[in-house]
């Protein structure tokens, strides 16, 4: 059975290069260069040690939308929906003349 140290660089044919995050009994967890973490069964995975260093900077995640504009729109939409609901549920007064 292959032995890998935590932090070692690994090449897996499908996912490419990555770094070992954890080694648990018969499993190995690898953080790949595209920021995905995957768990493999060591004896079935085709893992090869790599001498290529880890990338210096990881790709950043997508920026989130600003919440100030989104919150204001959501409040206005909720207020409008509440008005519609109260109009539908309000019972018209009957004339008692």
N, C-alpha and C positions, 0 to 999 in steps of 0.2 A: 504494500500500500504506500502511496506517495505521501510524503510529509511536507507540509507547507507552514511557514511561520507567519504570524500576523504582521501585516505590512508588506509582505512579499508581493512582487509584481507577477502577474499570471496572464497567460494568453489562452483564451477559450475560442475555438473556431467560429462559433455562431455570434458571440457577443463582443469579441475582440479583447483588448487589454483591460486589466483591472487590478485592484489591490485587495489582498485578503483582509477581511474585517474580523472574521472569527472562524475557529476550527472547533467543531463540536462532534465528538465521537466519530461517526461515519460521514458527517456533513461538513461542508465548507461554505461560508458566506463571503461573496465577492462584491465589492463596489466597483462597477465598471466606469470607464472614463466618461460615459454619457450620463453619469449620476444615477444609474439604476443599480439597485442591490439585488442579487439573486442568490439562491441557496441551491447547492448541488450535492449529490451523493458522490463522494470522492472516488469510489471504485468504478463508477460508470461514466463520470465526466472525463472529457478529453482535455485535461489541463496541462499546460506546459509552462515551466518557469520562463520568465522574460527578463532581459537585462535592460529593457527600455524604461527610462524613468517616468514617473507620474507627471502629468501635465502640471504646469506651474499655476494656472488659474482654471478653475472650473467654469463652464458656461453658466451664466446667470439665468435664474428663472424669469418667466415673463413678469413684467411690471403689473401690479394690481391697479385697478381703476381707483381713482380718488373717491373717497367715501362721502365727501362734503356734497358734491353734486348729486350723487346717487341717492343719498339719504333724503335730500330735499325733494327729489322727484318721487321717491317712495312715499314720503309723508303726504304729498299732494295727492297722489294716486289713492292712498288709503282713505284720506278725508273725503274724496269724491265718491269712493265706493260706499262709505258710511252714509253719506247723504242719500245716495240712491236706495240703499237698503231701508233707511228710515222712511222714505217716501212710499216705498212699496208696502211696508208693514203698517203704516198709519191708516187707521180706519176712518172713512169719511163720516162726519157727523150727520145724523138723520134729522130732518126737519120735523119739529113737533108742533106744527101750526094748526 
